[in-house]
């Protein structure tokens, strides 16, 4: 199948998934440092954003669904002393040994999650911690390539355990992406088995030089776990007042590549939050979640995921 046909098939699958979930499909990209973006946008809730990124000249990330404000009844419900421990089921999918990362690499990846979500790099302590529950391995060329929606469905149905509070991580080739996630609303749908995160194994810390100096510190998974907990991109609403539904992240018109200090793309006060885990900056540039993001993630946890 040609690249063009693969992309068309992927977009069609995303549209079908979104229709079944009652939400539009959203495809976005992560840049390797270039600020150049090619985007096609619709209006309002039907927006479909498609970007050109570094990996094979194709897309870097996709998020199925669209970020929305939490229902008023759920906002502000999580207490100040909130804490939650998330069991992590890590599924290593390889192709004849390619991508067959070690158990030690998985443990390192989980440590990165715990450091970033606890404020270890200078941001807010979200109250979320991650505990490795299980490591599985599968030598499956189709799942490793994950170039079709059917392959994703088959893989995830095989591993799904019905626990909405459990994080399933699938390390694969990533196809043309660094990774992707599903917003937590999916757990209330007939496709709950799709819940979880797919990452390119080369984005894990210490396993490859493929993305050296850019996306090699394991923080792709931090970014995707943010989506899994209902956090939107910091550039989600561009310069609109609602932006990412979080008051303490300054408005941002464009995603960030690299770490351009002083970037400021909106007239509202505040520089672009290039150090936020929900932007597209290099891993070394990432340092924080904000208190507002913490509250949104906690409230979403209580609404959608708390056991």
N, C-alpha and C positions, 0 to 999 in steps of 0.2 A: 504494500500500500504506500502511495506517495505521501510526502510530508503534507501536501495540501489536503489530500483526502483524509489523512489521519486527523488533522486539525478540524476539518469539517465534521468528521464523525464524532470527535470529542465534544464539539460545541453542540451537536445534535443530542448527544447523550446527556450533557449538562442541562439542556433545555427540557428534556423529558423528565429528568430527576427533579428539576425545579418545579415543573408543572405538577408533579405528583405531590410535592411538598407544599404547594401553594405559594411558592416563592420563586423569583426569577433567578436565572443562572448568572454567576459572576465569575469572570475569568480575569485575573490580573497578573502582572509580571514584575519580577525583581531584577533590577539593573545591576550590571557588573561595575558600575561606576559612571557610566555615561548618563547625563541627564536627559538624553533624547528618548522620548516616548511616543509610540504610535498608538493612539487610542480611538476607539469607536464607541460612542455613548448614545444611549437612548435617554428618554426622559423619565423622571420620577422613579417609582419602584420597578420600572421595567428596564432600568439601565443594564446594559451588558458592556463591560469594560474589557478590552483586549489590549495587552501591551506587548511590546517586543523587548526581550531581555537578552541576557548573555549566553545562556546555555543552548548551544547549537543554533544560536540565532533565533530561538523560539521562545515560548512562554516559560516564566520562572515559577509562577505560583498560581493556583486557582483556589477560590473559595466558593463552594456551592451554597447558595442562599444569599440573602442580602441583610446587612446590619440594620436593625431597627431599635427604637427605644424600648426599654422594658415596660411592661404594663405598669401603670401607676401603682397598682396594688402591691407590686414587687419591689418598687424602688425604695432604697434606704432600709430595707428589712434586716440586712446582715448586721450584727452587733460589732462594736469596736474590737472585742476580744475574739472575733471569729477565727477558727482554724479548721482545716480539713486536710486529711491525708488521702491522696489519690493513688490507688494501686495501678501500677504500670505493667501492662502485658506487652512485651517487646517481641515482635515477630521478625526474624531475620530471614529475608527471602533472597536467595542467591541463585546463580546460574553456573552450575559446575564449579562452585567455589568462588566465583567472582562476586564480591559483595558479602562474603561470609565473614562478617566482622566478629571479633572475639567477645567473650563474655565480659572481659575487662573493659572493652570499648563501650559496651552497653552500660556498665556501671558508671563509667566516666560521663556518659551522656546524661544519665539520671542525676549525677552530681551537678552537672551544668544546670539542669532544670531547677534543682533545689537552690542553687546559688542565685540564679536570676530571679526566681519568684520570692526569695526571702530578702531581697534588697542587698545582696552580697556585693553588687557592683556599684552601689550608691543610690538605688531607687527605693521605692516603698516596699515594705514587707507585706506581701499580699495575704499572708496567713495560709497559703497553700503549700503543702509539701508533697513529695512524690516518693513512693516506695516501690521498688522493683518486686513484682509479684511472680513473674514467670518470663523465661526466655524460651522461645520456640525457634526451630529452624526448618526451612523447606527449600529443597533444591527443585525449583520450578521455573523454567525459562520464561513461560508466559506471564506468571505472576511477577517475576523479576522485571521484565520489560514493561509491564503494566501499561501497555500502549492502547488498551481498549477498556471501555466501561465494563464489558462482560468479564474481563480478567479481574478487575477490581471487585465486582460483585461476587464472583466465585471465591476469591481469596478471603474476603471479609465475611461471607456467610460461613465459611469453613471455621473461622476463628471466633466468631461472635459468641459471647457468653451471656448476653442479656443484661449486663450490669451497666447502667447508665452513668454510674459514678466511676467506672474504670476507664483508664486511658489506654487504648490500643494503638501502638506505634508499629508501623510497617516500614522497615528499611528495605528499599528496592533500588532500581536504577533511577526511579523518579520519572522515567520517560523523558520528556522535554522540560520537566519542572524541577525546582528545588524541593518542593513539597506542596501538600495541600491538606486542608482540614474541612470539617463541617461544623457549622454553628450548632449549639446545643438543642435548638428546636427540633432537630431531626430525631431525637430520642422519642418524641411523641408521634412519630409517623410510622407507616408500614415499612419504611426503609431504615429503621433504626440500626440495622446491622452495618450500614455504611459509616456509622459514627467512628471517629478515630482520626489518626493522622498518618499520612504517607510521606516519607522523606527519602531523598537521595542519600544513600549511605555515605557518600563522600563528603557530606556536610557535617558529619560527626567529628568530634575532636580527636586528632591524632591518628586518623585512619588513612588519609590520602592527602596528596599535594594538589589534587585537581582544582581546588578552589582556594589555594594558599593565598593568604593576605586579604581574602574577601569573605568567604562563607565557610570557614574551616574550624570554627570554635564551638560548634554544636548549638548555636543560637538560632538556627533555622527552626529547630524543634521548639525553642522558647517562643518564637513568633507564632508558630502554628498552634501551640498550646494556648496562647492568648486568644486566638480565634475559637478554639475548642471551648474556652470559658466565656465566649460571647463578646470579646473585645474586637472592635473594628480597627481598620487602619487609621492612623492619625490623619491621613489625607482623604478619608472616606467621603466627607461632604465638601471637600475643597474649602472655600472661604465662607461657606454658609454658617449662620449662627449655631446650628445644631452640630455641624461637623461630624465628630465621631461619637456623639451623645455623652461626651465627658467634658466637663467644664474647664478642667485644669490642663488640657492639652491645647496649645495654641493652634489656631486654624492654619491649614497647610494646603496649598493648591496642588502641589506635585509631589510624587514619591521622591525619595532621596537615594542617590547612588554614591557610594564612598562615604566620606565624612566631611562635607563642606561647611565648616564653621561659619556662622553668620548668615546662613541661608534664610531668606525671609520672603515668602511668596504671597502673603496675604496682607491687606492693609490694617487688619485688626492688630492690637498690641501683641507682642511676643514673637520671637524668632521661631522658625520651623523646629519642631521637636525631633531633631535628627538623632538624638541619643535614645529615643524611645524604642522599645522592642517592637512596637507595632508600626514603625516606619520600615523602609527598605534599605537602611544603611548597612555598611559592612559590619560583621560581627564585632570587630574591635571597637566600633563606634557606639555600639549598644551599651547602655548602662542602666536603664530605668523603666519601671512602671510608675505611674503617678497614683496618689491617693484616690483620685476620681476613678481611675481604671480599676483599682483594687475594689472599690465599692461596687462598681458595675459587675465585675467578675463574681464577687461574693453573692450579690443579689441574684445573679443568673444561676449560680450554683444551687442556691436554695430553691429557686423556681423549677429548674430543670433536672438537676443531677443528684441532689442530696439523697442518699439512700433512706 
